[in-house]
Amino acid sequence: MKVPQLRFKGFTGDWEQRKLGELATFTKGSGFSKEDLIDEGRPVILYGSMYTDYHTIINKVSTYVATNSKGTVSAGNEVIVPASGETAEDIARASAVITRGVLLAGDLNIITPCNNLSPIFLALIISNGRQKSELVRRAQGISIVHLGNSALKDVVVKFPSLEEQIAISSCISLLDQTIALHQRKHDLLLKLKKGYLQKLFPGKGQKVPEIRFKGFTEDWEQRKFGTLYAKASEKNDLSIPRSKVISVAKMHWGSVKDDSTDEYMRSYNVFRLGDIAFEGNRSKNFAFGRFVENTLGTGLVSHVFDVFRPKTSLNLYFWQYYIHNENSMRDILRHSTQKSTMMTNLVTKDLLRRSIGVPSQDEQQEIGQFMLQLDQAIALHQRRLDELKKLKQGYLQKLFI
């Protein structure tokens, strides 16, 4: 194929094909590791940043070494490729360094393209085009994979006129900027949610949360867990279809193996709307396991999950966030669980006599709706991000050969 599937208006000529060694000069970065980094000084690009904070275009550097440091200095418009990595797929990536005067550290291959090859376009085809597959094949090593300039020189690149390269690069760059903007908004909303989870719900020793909606001033009522929930013992009588198995970990409809017998399915617990299930996996975020509320509808969960059913009218969305809140539940679960090898086991009698603060129904409604709307905004930005990334992937497939 001599032209891509998709082209901008006004471009019609065939693309040229050459070895990269005929189109660029090659050097290596020198010196410096993360141990040399300081808070302020001379900007430096370490090869590790191409894995931890990858960008197609580097026009801002936030890692520094001593001001008087010497080494390989960017003249601007170079393309850098890591010389080592954990896998061949990881190493086949490139960034265009637009900024002048930046130190380029060791373990970086430095490509300076000729005047008729855009550095941004070159970085894009190395990272995404057929050239990426060629780099993967040329990378050598097992535990640590290496890729040198000698291998890069033999890579065959296909490219159009400089004007078309710039048009393609500008399109992808604009998409990247839009993706980055939505990612920042998404990350900000996640940060806000984390803060509200800490401040809208009381923690250990608190009778009220730090932040309250206008009009609510009373202390939250201390209630025994056993006055709010009862251990559910309802088993599957096969009247609920297998398609209604619920994955507790992510609270979505799951599935069971096709060869699961009716006898095995009878061991499943019925999990109704508003019920809560205890998952005993310990993690960084949940030191003693966690409760998850059923917000989907009547379904089934494995017998390994303890299920509790509300004894009174509880606001669905308020308890979805409250019961899952480590800040509020940590001390309760600390005193009502026992450690096993990989998980924590819930001691029901201890749980039911623990106390938890409960606000009025009106305050539950306010908090629940607020958190739900925040989650909906997060989901909206995530969907938009996924759409933009899918759009970019489509362009990368159709704008390049």
C-alpha positions as CSV (number, residue, x, y, z in Angstrom):
1,M,0.0,0.0,0.0
2,K,1.5,3.3,-1.1
3,V,-1.1,5.6,0.5
4,P,-3.1,5.5,3.8
5,Q,-6.9,4.7,3.9
6,L,-7.7,8.3,5.1
7,R,-6.1,11.5,3.9
8,F,-6.6,15.2,4.4
9,K,-8.0,17.2,1.5
10,G,-5.3,18.3,-1.0
11,F,-2.9,15.4,-0.5
12,T,-2.8,12.8,-3.3
13,G,0.8,11.7,-4.0
14,D,2.3,8.3,-3.1
15,W,4.2,8.1,0.2
16,E,8.0,7.6,0.0
17,Q,9.8,4.6,1.5
18,R,13.3,4.7,2.9
19,K,15.5,3.2,5.7
20,L,15.6,5.5,8.7
21,G,19.4,5.5,8.5
22,E,19.2,7.4,5.3
23,L,16.9,10.1,6.9
24,A,18.5,10.9,10.2
25,T,21.7,11.0,12.3
26,F,22.0,9.0,15.5
27,T,23.6,9.6,18.9
28,K,23.2,8.3,22.5
29,G,22.2,10.0,25.7
30,S,24.7,10.1,28.6
31,G,24.8,9.9,32.4
32,F,22.2,10.5,35.1
33,S,19.8,8.3,36.9
34,K,16.9,9.0,39.3
35,E,19.4,9.2,42.2
36,D,20.7,12.4,40.6
37,L,17.4,14.2,40.6
38,I,16.8,17.3,42.7
39,D,13.8,19.7,43.1
40,E,15.2,22.5,41.0
41,G,18.1,22.8,38.5
42,R,18.8,21.9,34.9
43,P,16.0,19.9,33.2
44,V,16.8,16.3,32.2
45,I,14.9,13.5,30.5
46,L,15.5,10.0,32.0
47,Y,14.7,7.0,29.9
48,G,12.5,5.7,32.7
49,S,10.1,8.7,32.2
50,M,9.2,7.3,28.8
51,Y,7.5,4.4,30.7
52,T,6.1,6.3,33.8
53,D,5.0,9.5,32.1
54,Y,5.0,8.9,28.4
55,H,4.1,11.7,25.9
56,T,4.4,11.8,22.1
57,I,5.6,15.4,22.3
58,I,7.9,16.6,25.1
59,N,7.7,20.4,25.4
60,K,7.9,20.6,29.2
61,V,10.3,18.8,31.5
62,S,9.8,18.6,35.3
63,T,12.8,16.5,36.4
64,Y,16.0,18.3,37.2
65,V,19.7,17.7,38.0
66,A,22.4,20.1,39.3
67,T,22.6,23.3,37.3
68,N,26.3,22.8,36.5
69,S,25.7,19.2,35.1
70,K,27.2,18.3,31.8
71,G,26.0,15.8,29.3
72,T,24.1,15.3,26.0
73,V,22.0,18.4,25.3
74,S,18.9,18.6,23.1
75,A,19.1,21.1,20.3
76,G,15.3,20.7,19.8
77,N,13.4,18.5,17.4
78,E,15.1,15.2,18.2
79,V,13.3,11.9,18.6
80,I,14.2,9.7,21.6
81,V,13.7,6.0,21.9
82,P,14.5,4.0,25.1
83,A,17.5,1.7,24.6
84,S,16.3,-0.8,27.2
85,G,13.1,-2.0,28.8
86,E,11.2,-5.0,30.2
87,T,9.5,-6.1,27.0
88,A,9.9,-5.6,23.3
89,E,6.4,-4.0,23.1
90,D,7.4,-1.5,25.8
91,I,10.6,-0.4,24.2
92,A,9.0,0.3,20.8
93,R,8.0,3.9,21.6
94,A,9.3,7.3,20.8
95,S,8.9,10.9,21.9
96,A,9.7,14.1,20.0
97,V,11.8,16.5,22.2
98,I,10.7,20.0,21.1
99,T,12.4,21.9,24.0
100,R,16.0,23.1,23.5
101,G,18.7,22.8,26.1
102,V,17.3,19.8,27.9
103,L,19.8,17.1,29.1
104,L,19.2,13.7,27.5
105,A,20.3,11.0,30.0
106,G,21.8,7.6,29.4
107,D,20.0,4.6,27.9
108,L,18.3,6.9,25.3
109,N,18.7,6.5,21.6
110,I,18.6,10.0,20.0
111,I,17.5,10.4,16.4
112,T,17.9,13.8,14.6
113,P,15.7,13.6,11.5
114,C,16.6,15.5,8.3
115,N,14.6,18.5,7.2
116,N,12.0,16.6,5.2
117,L,11.0,14.4,8.1
118,S,8.9,15.9,11.0
119,P,10.2,14.7,14.4
120,I,6.6,14.5,15.7
121,F,5.5,12.4,12.7
122,L,8.5,10.1,13.2
123,A,7.7,9.7,16.9
124,L,4.1,8.8,16.0
125,I,5.0,6.1,13.4
126,I,7.6,4.5,15.6
127,S,5.1,4.4,18.5
128,N,2.0,3.4,16.6
129,G,2.6,2.4,13.0
130,R,4.0,-0.7,11.2
131,Q,7.4,0.6,12.3
132,K,6.5,-0.3,15.9
133,S,6.1,-3.9,14.9
134,E,9.4,-3.8,13.2
135,L,11.1,-2.4,16.3
136,V,9.5,-5.2,18.4
137,R,11.1,-7.8,16.1
138,R,14.5,-6.1,16.3
139,A,14.6,-5.8,20.1
140,Q,16.9,-8.3,21.7
141,G,17.1,-9.8,25.2
142,I,15.1,-11.9,27.6
143,S,14.8,-10.5,31.1
144,I,15.9,-7.0,29.9
145,V,15.3,-6.1,26.2
146,H,17.7,-3.8,24.4
147,L,17.4,-1.7,21.2
148,G,20.3,0.2,19.8
149,N,20.8,2.8,17.1
150,S,22.1,0.1,14.7
151,A,18.7,-1.6,14.7
152,L,16.9,1.7,14.4
153,K,18.9,2.6,11.3
154,D,17.6,-0.4,9.4
155,V,13.9,0.3,10.2
156,V,11.9,1.1,7.0
157,V,9.8,4.2,7.3
158,K,7.0,5.4,5.0
159,F,6.3,9.1,4.9
160,P,4.5,11.7,2.8
161,S,5.4,15.3,2.0
162,L,6.4,17.4,5.0
163,E,3.1,19.4,4.7
164,E,1.1,16.2,5.0
165,Q,3.2,15.0,7.9
166,I,2.5,18.2,9.7
167,A,-1.2,17.9,9.0
168,I,-1.3,14.4,10.4
169,S,0.8,15.3,13.4
170,S,-1.4,18.3,14.2
171,C,-4.5,16.2,14.1
172,I,-3.2,13.6,16.5
173,S,-1.7,16.3,18.7
174,L,-5.0,18.0,19.0
175,L,-6.7,14.7,19.9
176,D,-4.0,14.1,22.6
177,Q,-4.6,17.6,24.0
178,T,-8.3,16.9,24.2
179,I,-7.7,13.5,25.8
180,A,-5.4,15.1,28.3
181,L,-8.0,17.7,29.2
182,H,-10.7,15.2,29.8
183,Q,-8.2,13.0,31.8
184,R,-7.4,16.0,34.1
185,K,-11.1,16.6,34.6
186,H,-11.7,13.0,35.3
187,D,-8.8,12.8,37.8
188,L,-10.0,16.0,39.5
189,L,-13.5,14.5,40.0
190,L,-11.9,11.3,41.5
191,K,-9.9,13.5,43.8
192,L,-13.1,15.4,44.8
193,K,-14.9,12.2,45.4
194,K,-12.1,10.9,47.7
195,G,-12.3,14.1,49.7
196,Y,-16.1,14.1,50.0
197,L,-16.0,10.4,51.1
198,Q,-13.8,11.5,54.0
199,K,-15.7,14.7,54.9
200,L,-19.4,13.8,54.3
201,F,-19.2,10.7,56.5
202,P,-18.0,10.6,60.1
203,G,-14.8,8.7,61.0
204,K,-13.7,7.0,64.1
205,G,-14.9,8.9,67.2
206,Q,-16.9,11.5,65.3
207,K,-20.6,12.0,65.9
208,V,-21.1,14.2,62.8
209,P,-19.2,14.6,59.5
210,E,-16.9,17.5,58.8
211,I,-19.1,18.9,56.0
212,R,-22.9,19.0,56.2
213,F,-25.6,20.3,53.9
214,K,-27.5,23.4,54.9
215,G,-30.2,22.7,57.5
216,F,-28.7,19.7,59.1
217,T,-27.2,20.2,62.6
218,E,-28.3,17.3,64.8
219,D,-25.8,14.6,65.8
220,W,-26.1,11.3,63.9
221,E,-28.0,8.7,65.9
222,Q,-25.8,5.9,67.2
223,R,-27.5,2.6,66.2
224,K,-26.4,-1.0,66.7
225,F,-25.7,-2.7,63.4
226,G,-28.2,-5.4,64.4
227,T,-31.0,-2.8,64.5
228,L,-30.3,-1.9,60.9
229,Y,-29.4,-5.2,59.2
230,A,-30.0,-8.9,59.8
231,K,-28.0,-11.8,58.5
232,A,-29.8,-13.2,55.4
233,S,-30.2,-16.9,55.0
234,E,-32.2,-17.0,51.8
235,K,-30.8,-19.6,49.4
236,N,-31.3,-20.0,45.7
237,D,-34.3,-22.2,44.9
238,L,-33.5,-22.0,41.1
239,S,-36.3,-19.5,40.5
240,I,-33.7,-16.8,39.8
241,P,-31.9,-17.4,36.4
242,R,-28.2,-17.9,36.2
243,S,-27.8,-14.7,34.2
244,K,-28.6,-12.9,37.5
245,V,-25.4,-13.9,39.2
246,I,-23.8,-10.7,40.6
247,S,-20.0,-9.9,40.7
248,V,-19.6,-8.4,44.2
249,A,-16.1,-7.1,43.4
250,K,-17.4,-4.6,40.8
251,M,-21.1,-4.8,41.4
252,H,-22.2,-5.8,38.0
253,W,-24.0,-8.8,36.5
254,G,-21.5,-11.7,36.2
255,S,-21.8,-15.3,35.1
256,V,-21.2,-18.9,36.2
257,K,-19.6,-21.8,34.4
258,D,-22.0,-23.5,32.0
259,D,-21.3,-26.9,33.6
260,S,-22.3,-25.7,37.1
261,T,-24.9,-28.2,38.4
262,D,-28.3,-27.3,39.9
263,E,-27.1,-28.7,43.2
264,Y,-24.1,-26.3,43.2
265,M,-26.3,-23.3,42.2
266,R,-28.6,-24.0,45.2
267,S,-25.6,-23.1,47.4
268,Y,-25.7,-19.5,46.1
269,N,-27.2,-16.8,48.3
270,V,-30.1,-14.6,47.1
271,F,-28.9,-11.0,47.0
272,R,-31.7,-8.5,46.9
273,L,-31.7,-4.7,46.2
274,G,-30.4,-2.9,49.2
275,D,-28.7,-6.0,50.7
276,I,-25.0,-5.8,51.6
277,A,-22.4,-8.5,51.1
278,F,-19.1,-8.8,52.9
279,E,-15.9,-9.3,50.8
280,G,-13.0,-10.3,52.9
281,N,-10.1,-9.6,50.6
282,R,-7.6,-7.3,52.4
283,S,-6.1,-4.5,50.4
284,K,-4.3,-1.2,50.6
285,N,-7.7,0.5,50.5
286,F,-9.6,-1.9,52.7
287,A,-7.5,-3.2,55.6
288,F,-10.2,-5.5,57.0
289,G,-12.3,-6.3,53.9
290,R,-15.3,-4.3,52.8
291,F,-19.1,-4.3,52.5
292,V,-20.7,-3.8,49.0
293,E,-24.4,-2.8,48.6
294,N,-26.5,-4.3,45.9
295,T,-27.7,-1.5,43.7
296,L,-28.6,-3.7,40.7
297,G,-31.6,-5.7,41.7
298,T,-32.4,-9.2,42.9
299,G,-29.6,-11.6,42.0
300,L,-27.3,-14.4,43.3
301,V,-23.9,-14.3,44.9
302,S,-21.6,-17.1,45.9
303,H,-22.0,-18.7,49.3
304,V,-18.6,-17.4,50.3
305,F,-20.2,-13.9,50.7
306,D,-22.0,-13.1,54.0
307,V,-25.2,-11.3,53.0
308,F,-27.1,-8.9,55.3
309,R,-30.6,-7.5,54.7
310,P,-32.0,-4.1,55.9
311,K,-34.5,-4.4,58.7
312,T,-35.8,-0.9,58.2
313,S,-36.1,1.7,55.4
314,L,-32.6,2.8,54.4
315,N,-31.7,5.2,51.6
316,L,-30.2,3.1,48.9
317,Y,-27.6,5.5,47.6
318,F,-26.5,6.9,51.0
319,W,-25.8,3.4,52.3
320,Q,-24.0,2.4,49.0
321,Y,-21.3,5.0,49.9
322,Y,-21.4,4.8,53.7
323,I,-21.2,1.0,54.0
324,H,-18.3,0.9,51.6
325,N,-16.4,3.8,53.2
326,E,-13.1,2.7,54.8
327,N,-12.9,5.9,56.9
328,S,-16.3,5.1,58.5
329,M,-16.2,1.2,58.5
330,R,-12.5,0.5,59.3
331,D,-12.9,0.5,63.1
332,I,-16.2,-1.4,63.0
333,L,-14.6,-4.2,60.8
334,R,-11.4,-4.2,62.9
335,H,-13.5,-5.4,65.9
336,S,-15.8,-7.8,64.0
337,T,-13.4,-9.7,61.7
338,Q,-10.7,-12.4,62.2
339,K,-7.7,-12.7,60.0
340,S,-7.0,-15.8,57.9
341,T,-4.2,-16.6,55.5
342,M,-5.4,-14.5,52.6
343,M,-8.7,-12.9,53.8
344,T,-10.6,-11.7,56.8
345,N,-13.6,-13.6,58.1
346,L,-16.6,-11.7,59.4
347,V,-17.8,-12.5,62.9
348,T,-21.5,-11.8,62.6
349,K,-22.3,-11.6,66.3
350,D,-19.5,-9.0,66.8
351,L,-20.7,-7.0,63.8
352,L,-24.3,-6.8,64.9
353,R,-23.4,-5.3,68.2
354,R,-21.1,-2.6,66.9
355,S,-22.6,0.9,66.7
356,I,-22.7,3.2,63.7
357,G,-23.9,6.8,63.3
358,V,-27.1,7.2,61.3
359,P,-28.5,10.6,60.0
360,S,-32.1,11.5,59.3
361,Q,-33.8,10.2,56.2
362,D,-33.6,13.7,54.7
363,E,-29.9,14.0,55.3
364,Q,-29.3,10.5,53.9
365,Q,-31.2,11.6,50.8
366,E,-29.1,14.7,50.3
367,I,-25.8,12.9,50.8
368,G,-26.8,9.9,48.6
369,Q,-28.0,12.0,45.7
370,F,-24.9,14.2,45.9
371,M,-22.5,11.3,45.8
372,L,-24.5,9.6,43.0
373,Q,-24.4,12.7,40.8
374,L,-20.7,12.9,41.4
375,D,-20.2,9.3,40.3
376,Q,-22.4,9.9,37.2
377,A,-20.2,12.9,36.3
378,I,-17.1,10.6,36.7
379,A,-18.7,7.9,34.5
380,L,-19.6,10.5,31.9
381,H,-16.0,11.7,31.6
382,Q,-14.7,8.1,31.5
383,R,-17.0,7.3,28.6
384,R,-15.9,10.5,26.8
385,L,-12.3,9.5,27.4
386,D,-12.9,6.0,26.1
387,E,-14.6,7.5,23.0
388,L,-11.7,9.9,22.3
389,K,-9.1,7.1,22.8
390,K,-11.1,4.9,20.4
391,L,-11.2,7.7,17.9
392,K,-7.5,8.3,18.1
393,Q,-6.8,4.6,17.6
394,G,-9.0,4.7,14.5
395,Y,-7.0,7.6,13.1
396,L,-3.7,6.0,13.9
397,Q,-4.8,3.0,11.9
398,K,-6.1,4.9,8.9
399,L,-3.8,8.0,8.7
400,F,-0.6,5.9,8.5
401,I,0.6,3.1,6.2
